[in-house]
Amino acid sequence: MPAALDFVRQEVAIANRILANEGIIDAFGHISMRHPNDPGRYFISRHRASELVEPADVLECDLDSKPVKPTGLRLYSEMVIHGEVYKARPDVNSVCHHHAMSVLPFCATGVELVPLFHLGGTLGMKVPFWDSRDEFGDTNLLIRTPEEGASMARALGPHAMVLLRRHGATLVGKSVRECVFRSIYTTRNAELQLRAMAIGTPGPLSPGETEKSGGHNLGGRGVERAWEYWTIRLMKAEAMWAAAGLPRLKGLMEAARPAGAGLPATKRAKPAAKVKAKPSAKAKVRGRRR
């Protein structure tokens, strides 16, 4: 791991774990960061749940979403989301894709997601939709080909966020910390909008309010303050696991594996031998009567 890029890998790993800790990404979803010195490359974790990502998991890829160094590690199937956005948007230095539950109702209904409070201004003026059916018909809804990724990037256009019908959301930022900020607060805004719609008609921010609040919130002071807060929350959460002790954690990981997975064939548990049931006392009596 080149020392000059240690910080990049650390940032991507922490961003993954913050988004998991804040409930934006669960077992699925990912965030990436453009190479700080080579705009034709980006960094993203190998195929792994975000909560578990470590710096050593973070790989360097080209914009065709191919690892710069050949690897036998499994990769995310939707990496083209990142590569195609970076191709289309030179101003973007971080991309996040998630399926937060508060955002999915908007993906399912086509109801417009609008900024409702000052931190929701990070949505921007408009959140467009992308529907895979329009160009690709029935699919498994994953964005797996360069053509699908490029189509989604066109729908994103100059905006900060795009909703994927029946799927999730893709967001961008000028930095990985800004992308985390936007991913969290747009999700909070979606939660607020769902609650507001349940009791009345939401009153969104005006275009001027959206522009001014969004610009203020994404200034260095706001983003860094939030990043520090989320990092401390993450440290506290991970400290609870550390306090429990590694043996317990190892035991939980072992319990999550399929039976026999990762063990030599000679050490895998053998099927339990069938034991013939002994006849009951009543059965013996019935036998003697015959």
N, C-alpha and C positions, 0 to 999 in steps of 0.2 A: 504494500500500500504506500505509494509515494507520499512523503511527509507533507508536501505542498497541498495535497488534496484531502488530507486527514480531516480538515475542518468541514469540507463539503460533505463528506460521507457522514460526519457527526451530525451536521445540520439536517440531512435527509433522514437519518435514523431518528433523531429527536422529533422531527416534524411528524413522522409516521406514528410514533408512540403518543405524542400529544393528541393527535386526531383520534386515536383509539381511546385514549383516556377520557376525552371530552364527548365520546359517543357519536362522532361523525362517521368514522370508519369502524367496521367490525372485522369479521374474518375476511371480508372482501373490500376492495378499494385500494388506492395507491396514490402517492404523491412523488413528484420528481423535481429535479433542479437542473437548469441548464449549466453546462460547464462554464465557469467564470472566465476562462481564457480562450475557449474554443466554442463559438456559437453553433458549430456543427455537431456538437455532442451534448449528451445530458446524462445525469445520474439517477438511477432508480434501484430499488431493492430487488433482489431475486424474489421468486415466487414464495411469499411468506406473509402470514397475517401481520398487520401493521404493529400490533402490540408487542411483537417479538423481534422487530427489526433491530439489528445491531450494525455499526459502521462496516463491519466486515461483510455484511450481506449486500452492500450497495455496489452496484456494477456501473461501469461506464459504457454508454451505447452511442451509436451514431444516429442520425435523424431518420434512418430507415429502421430504427429500433433493433439493430443487431449489436450484440456485445462487441466492443472494440477488441477484446481478447477472447478467443474461443473458450467456452466454458461448458461443462457438463451439467451445470446447475439448471434447475427448472426455472422458466421465466413466466411472467404474467402473460396471459393470452391477449390482453388488451393494451399492450405497450404502444401500439400504433396511435392510440389516443394522444399520447405525449409527443411522439415523433412528428406526427402530422400537424399538431398545433404549433410546435416550435418552427416547423417549416413555414407555416402560414403567418406567424406572428413574431417578427424579429424583436418586438418590444417585450415579449413574455419571457420570463426567466424561471417560472415554476408553474406546474400544472397539477391539479388534483382531480381525481375522479372518485365519487362516492355514491352511496345509495341510502343516505340518511332517511329515516322513516318519516320525518316531518316534511321532507321535500317530495317524497313519492306520491302523496295525494295530488300534487300539482302535475306531476308527470303522468298520472293516470287520467286526469280530467281535462287537462288543457287550460285550466284556470290560470290566469296570469299571476305571477309572483311579483309583488310590488313592495317597495321600501315603506315601512310603517313607523320606524323610529330612527333616531339619528345614527345608531350603529348599523342599521339596515341600509343606510345609504351606500354601503359597499356593494350592494347589488348593481348599482349603476342605473342608468336611465331606462334600460330595457333588458329583460331576460328572454331571449328567443327560445323557440322549441326546435328540436330536430326529431324527425320520425324516420326510422330506418325503413319502414314500409314504402315510403315515397320512391326510393331508388332501388331497394334491394328485396322488396316483397317480404315473405315470411322468413325470418331468421331465428336463431336462438337468442337474439337480442344483444349478444356480445359484439363488440366492435373489434374484429379480429383481422381485417384486411386493410391494406393501405388505402384502398378505395373508400371503404367505410369510414376510416379515420379522417381522410381528406374531406369527405362529405360533411361529417360532423364539424370539422374545423371551419368550413365555409358557413355553416349555420351559426357558429359562434361569432364569426365576423369580427368586428372591432370591440365586441362587448366583453364583459368580465365573467359571464356565466351563461351556460346554455343548459336547458333541461332536455333530457332524452326521454321521449315518450315511452312509458311502461318500463323504464330502466333506472334512471338516476340523474346525476348532474356532473358536469365538468366545469371547473373554474380555473382561472389563471391569476397570476400575480407578477409584479415586477421583481419580486424576491420570494424565496421560499417562506419567509416569515409573513410577508403580506398575503401570500396564498393561504396560509394557515388561518390568518386573521379573517380573511374573506370567507373561507370555508365554514368557519365556526359561526360567524355573525350572520351570514345569509341563512344558515340553518336555524338560528335563533329567530330570525325574522319570519321564516316559514312557520315556526311554532306559534309565534304571535299572530300571524295572519289567520291560521286555522282557528285559534281561540276567538279572534275578533269576528270572524265570519259566523261563528256559532251564536253570537249575541247581537249582531248588527251588521251594518255596512262599514267596512274599514275605510278610513280616510288616509290615502297615501301621502307621502311627502310630495311637495311640488318639485318640478324639475330643478328650480334654483336651490331648494333645500337639499335635494339629493346630491347635486354637484358640490355644494359647499360642505355638507356634513361628510360625504364620502371622501373628499379631498383632505378634510381635517383629520378624520379617523385614520387614514392611511399615511399620515405624516409619520416621520421617524419616531416621535415621542410616543404616540399612541400604540403603534405596532410593537415597539420594544417593551413598553409597560405591560401589554397583554402577554407577550412572549415570556417575560419573566414570571408572570403570574401562572401561566399554564405550565411552565417548566417546574416551578415549585410544587404545584399540584401533582405533577407527574412524579416528582421525586418522593413526595409523601406516599403516593399510591404504591410505588415500587419498593419503598422502605418497608411497607407492610409485608410484602412477599419475602424480603430479605430477613425480616424479623422472624418469619415462620421457619426459616432454615431451608437450606438447599435439599436435604433429604426429602422434605415434604413436597417441595416443588418437583423434584425428580420423580417422586411417587405419582404425582398428579399427571406428569407427562407420560409415564409408563402406562398409567391407567387409561389414557386417551388413545393409546395405540391399539390397532386390531390385535387379536390374540396371536402371539407368536411373531409379530412384526419386529424385525431388527435382531432377532435371535438366531444363532446357528441352528441348523436343522436338528442337530443332535441334542440341543437343549430345549427345543420346543416341547410344550406340554403334550404328553401322549393322551389320546382319548381314554377316558375312564373305562375300565373293563366292566363288562356287563356282569352283574352279580345276580345269580338265580335266587329268587325269593324263597325263604324256607316256608314250608306248609304250616299253617296256623294249627293251634290245638284242635279247633273245631273240625278242620279238614282231616286231621289224623283220626278223630273219632268217627267221622263219616266213612273214612276208608276202612276202619275195622268192622263197621256194621255191614259193609258189603261182603 
